[in-house]
Amino acid sequence: MSVGRIAVIGTGYVGLTSGACLASLGHQVVCGDVDAAKVAAMSRGEVPILEPGLDEMMARGLQSGNLTFVHGAAAAAAGARYILLCLPTPDGGDGRADLRIVHDVVAQIGPLLDPGAILVTKSTVPVGTAQDITETVDRADVAVVSNPEFLQEGTAVRNFMNPDRIVVGSTDRAAALAVAELYRDLGAPSVVTSAESSELIKYAANAFLAMKLSFINSIGALAETVGADVAEIADGMGFDERIGSKFLRTGPGWGGSCFPKDTKALATIAADHHVSFPLLEATYVSNDQAQDRLADKVRAAAGGSLCGVRIALWGLTFKAGTDDLRDSPALAVALRLAAEGAVLQGFDPAISKDVTAARDRPEITVVPDPYTAAAGAAVLVILTEWPVFGELDLLEVGRVMPGRVIVDGRGMIDDETAAAAGFSLVPIGRPAHHIVPA
């Protein structure tokens, strides 16, 4: 039995993944976007983002007729029972989420909705947004439900199809249960809450994961000092079911489109309600320190000064499996290096064009392959955990790179492999073993 048509407003990572995956479950899904050229391209099966498995999922939806794309929110919402708001909620500059796009779309489509329609916020929004949307719509025959997403870029399709839980919250319990029913075939438990709890769950989850990453990076700094190995420490911690093994890998800090924005937003929400939350403040400080420490290692590897020194960067995106540069810790480290006069050559498997000098961003010459990035460099720095970086021929790197030091910010290379190719390896989270290069 059909549950009724689903409209998805916005086709970014969340909207496009949600629409394609819901269509794969047999629902009739119409995705609307304000960009007409993007709509035309998606209607042809062209995927505008790098997300493994999404192209196949989209193609099946288009072929079956369960997935269509239209221009504009009004066209998508017309006749739909469920309207999923998957719209941008960027940092407004003061830690608060900017909800102007959300409210503009709601005001536009509110009068057009069928009686009994359910507005569903999948965008990450502050506590109280469901109530605000209810007041904006001002219709007793339209319910508002909070249904936050828990997708990770690079694994979004897998996350959607294999969720840990489905969270829905509303003052209208029947509407919340109806939204949960959309995901019934996924077999995940449903957490039915108030709208306020549902909205806060998303922020709390992301901030907690950011704190976990900051914690293990600080443990990594301590491990280096005392002669321990953070990988071994994480392994020993991860067996404790209260802790778990995920998000215990050290690196150059955390970033991306969600963690920085959501952690800052949660801290702002707490401050607005006069609740002290020093853990969140420490989480940010620790993240900055992780990036400072990596930049310090590169400077030391270059002999104490970066002015005019050519540095090779492997990895620019905030993590492997995505082409997203937003709040990338790789770029944050690069910014520190550029500020000291380093000449940066970078390669990333997902980035095919130059990252130009924008405000608060370093100028990086992006090249088409990792060996070209290493050409003429004094130091090679691994910043993103793309698997290919652990499989490259370091002997070939050594033929084009005059410097003999690799700063491995992601634990991609072992000491013996580096030494066999004539490199000294500078790791993070453990002391260097000082194996004599061949």
N, C-alpha and C positions, 0 to 999 in steps of 0.2 A: 504494500500500500504506500502510495507516494506521500511524503511529508509536506509537499508543496515546494515551490521554486525557491532557490537560495540565491540571493544577490550578494556579491562580494564587491565592496566599494574600495578601490585601491589595489594596485597590482605590484606592490613591492615584494620583498621576500615573504612577508606574512600572507598578504592577500593572494599572490599568485600560487604559492604552495598550498594554501588552504583551499582555494578554488579547485585546483587540479586534483588534489587528494579527495575532496568531498565528491567530485564528479566520479572518481574511480570507485567510490562506495555506492554508486548508482543514483546519486542525487542529480537533479537538474540544476545546474549552476550557471549563472550569468555574472561575469566579471566586468565591472565598469571602471574606466579610468579617464582622467581629464585629458590625457595626451592622445590625440586622434592617430598620430603616426604610430605610436606604440601599440594601440589597439589593432591597427591594420596588420602590423608585423606579427603580433601574437595570434591573430586570426589565421595567419599563414603557418603557424606552428613555430615561429621564431621566439626563442626564449631570451629575454633581455638581461638576465642575470646568470652568473655562474652558480649552479646548484646541482650537484650530482643527482641524476635520476629524474629531474624535473622535466627535461625535454621529452623523455619517454612517457611520463605521466600525462603531460599536456597533449602529446600526439594521440594517445588512446582516448582522452576525453573529447578532443575535437572529432576524431573518427567516429566515436559512438554517438555524438550529438549531445552528450551530457554537459559539455563545456562550450560556452560561447563567450565572445567578448563584444562589448558595446562601448560607445563613446559617451561618457558622462554618467554621473550618479543617478540622475532621474531616470534615464533609460534602463539602467540595471534594476532599480528599485521598483519600477512599475510592475504590479501584479505579483510581487514576491511576498512570501510569507515570512521568510527570515532575511534580514538585511545585516550582513556582517561588515562592520566598520573596521577596515584595515588601513588606517590613514596615518600619516606621519605625525608624531608628537615630539618634535625635537626639543632640546634644551633651549629655553627662552632667553638664556644668558644670565639668569639669576638662580639657576638650579631648579626652577619650576618648569614643568612641561608646557610647551606652547600648544594650546588646544584650539587655536583659531580655525584650522582646517576642519577639525572634527565638528565644531559648532556651526561653521558655515555650511557644511554638507548636511547636517541634521536639519538646519533651518530650511534648506532647499528642498529636501525630500519629505520632510514631515507631513505637509499637507497632501502629498501624493500617495501616501501609504494606504493599503487596503485595511479595512477594519480587521482586527485580530493579528495584524503584523507584529513581528517581534524584532526590535532593534538590538543588535548584539555588538558590544564593544570588544573587539579583539586587540585593538591598539592598547599599548601600555599607557594608562591614564591615572591621574591622582585620585585619591580617595574622595568620593563625593561626586565624581563625574557622572555616574549613572543617574543620580538625583538631578544634576544640572540638565542632562539630556532629557529627562522626563519632563522637566519644567519647560524646556525649549520646545519640545514636541507639543506639549499641552493637549494631549488626547488620551482620554480614559480607555479608548479601545486599542491602544498601542502599548505593548509592554517593552521594558528595557531590561536587558540581561547583560551582565558582565561575564565574559568568557575568555580570559587571558590565554595567550599562546605561550608555549614553552619550547619554541623552535630554536635550534642552533644552526647558524650559517655553516654550510658545508655538509650538514647531516639533516637538513630540515625535512626532507621527504621521509626519511627513516624515523625521525622524531614524531612526525605527524601520524604515521601509520602504526607506530609502536609506542604510544604515549605511556608515561608512568601513571598519569591520572588526567581526568577531565574536570576542570574547575568551572563551575557556573554559580552565579550569585544574582539574586534579584529579590525585590519585595513581593514579586509575583512568583510563587513557588511553581505553579503549573507551567508558566513560561520557561522557568529555569530547567525544569524536567524535560520540557519539549526540546530545548536546545541540547541537553545532554543526550537525548535520544538520537540526534543526528550522528553521534559517534558510536552508537551501540555496537556495530559490527567490529569495532576495534578491540572490544573486550577489556577495556581499561576501567578501573573503578571511577565512579563519579563523586566529586566532592561538592555538595550543594550547600551554599552559604548565603549570607547576606551579600548585597552588592559591595558594601564597604570592605568586608573580609576578602572577597574575591579580588577586588582591586589591589588590596594591600599584599595579597599572597605573591603576586608577580614581582613587585618591588622587593619584598622580603627574600624571595628565592634568589634573585639576581645579586642582591647585596651580600647575601650569605656566601654565594659562590665566589664573589669577588674577594671577600674576607678570607676565604679558604686559600685562594691563590696568593694573596698578600702574605698570609701566614707562612706558607711553604717557601716563598721567596725569602722571607726573613730567616727562616730556619736554614735555607741554603747559604745565606751570608754567614751565619754562625758556624755551619758545617765546614766551610772553607777555613775559618779561623782555627778551629779545634782539630782539624785533620779528619773529619768525618765525610761521608758521601751522602748527599741529600737524596739520591735515588734509593739507597739502601734504607734510609730513614723513612721515606715515603712508603716503601714496600712494607716495612714493619708496622707503620701506622695503619695502612690500608686494610690489613686483615681484621682490624677492630670494626665490627659491624656498626658501631656507633659513629665511626668516622668515614669509612669507605675509602676506596682507592682512587676515585675520580677527583680531578682538580687538585692533584697533589704533585704536579710536575712543575719544576721551577723553570723560569724563563725571564724574558725582559719585561715582565709585567703583563697586565691584562688591559684589554681595550675592546674595540668593536663598537657596533651601533647601540648596544644595550647596556653593558655593565657600567661604563662611565656615566652615561645619562641617568640610568635608573638608580645607581648608588647615590649620585648627587641629589636626585629628586627625592629619594627617601630621607636623606639627611635634611633636606629643606622642609619636607612635610613634618618631620619631627620638630624642627626648630619653630615652624609656624604654630605648632601646638604646644610649644614650650616644654618639649621633652628632650632631655639631654641624651645624646647618642654618641659618646666618644669613640666607640668602636668603628663607626663609619669614618670619622675623621682620621683615625689611625690607619684605616684601610687605604685611603688615598695617599697619605704620607708614605706608607710602606711601598705603594706602587711607584711613586716618584723615586724613592730610594733605589728600587730595583733597576730602574732605567739609568739613574746616576751611576750605580756600581758598574753596569756594563760599559757605559761610556768611559769610566775611569780605567777599565781594563784595556779598552782600545787605545786610549792615550798612552798608558804605560807600555803597551806592545809597540807603539810607534816611537818610543824613546823619550816620552815625556812632553812632547809638543805635537799638535795636529796641524799647525799652520802650514798650508801648502802640501800636506801629505795626502797621497791618493789612497783611499780606502774602498775596498770592494764590499758591497752589501749583497748577501744572498737572502732574499725575502723582503717584501715590502708590505704585503697585506697583513691584517691583524692576526690571522691564523691561516693555516693551510686549508685548502678546499673551497676558498672563496676569493672573489676579486675585490672585496670590500676594504677600502683604505681608511674608513672612518675610525678616528681615535686609535690608529694602529700603534702598538708599542714599538714596532720596527721604525716607524717614522718618527716617533718621539725620541728614540735613541739617535736616529739620524740627525734630528734637529739639534741635539746637543753637540754632535760632532761637527756639523756645519757651522755652528756658532763659534767654534774654535778654529775655523779656517780650513777644515778638511775638504778635500776634493772627492766627491762621492760618485761612484759608479755602481748602479744597482741592477739586479735581475730578479724577476719574480715570474713564475710560470703562468700567472693569471693576468699580468700587466704587460700590455704590448705597446704602450705609448709612454711618452715622457711624463713624469710627475713634475709639473711646472712649479715655479716658485710662487706660491700663493701666500697670503698673510699667515704668519706663524708657521710656515712650512719650509723646510730646507729645499734648496735646489739640488735635484738628483738627476744625473744623466742615466736614463734607463736604457739598457742595452738588450739585445735579443737572446743572449745565452749566458750561462754562468761563467764560461771561460773568458768571454769578452769582458765581463764585469771584473774579473781578476787580473786582466792584463795591466801590467805596470803598477799594480797595487803593492803597498808596503804591508798592509794588514788585510786579511779577509775576515769578515764578521758574518756569522749565520744568525739571522734574526727571526725567521719564520720556519716552522717545522715541516716544510714540504718534504715528503719522503725521498724525492729525487736527490736532495742535497747529501744524503747519506750514501748514495750509490754512484756519485760522480768519480771520475778518474783523477785522483789528487796528483798523480805524476804529471798528467797533462796540465793541471793547474800550475804546478811548479815550473813548467816550461815557459809559462807566460807571465808569471808573477815573481818579481824580484824579491819581495819580502818573504820571510819564512815563518810567519806567525798566523795561526787561525784562532780567532776568538769565537768559541762555539757557544752561542747564547741559547741553544736549544738541545744540547746533548745529542747531536746527530753523528758525531765522529768519535771513535775511541783513540786513545793515545798511541797505541801500536800502529794503527793504520796511518795516522798523521806522521809519525816518526819515520815509517817506512818510505813515505813520499818526500821526506826531507823537511817536514814542518814541525815546529813546536806548537803544542795545543794549549790554549788557555781556556779551561772549562769554567762553568759556574756551578756552585753548589758543592764543590769538592776541591781539595788542593790539586794543583798541577803535579803530575807524577814525574816530570822532568826526564822523560825518556830521551836519550840523545838521538836526534834525527839522523837518518842514514846519509 
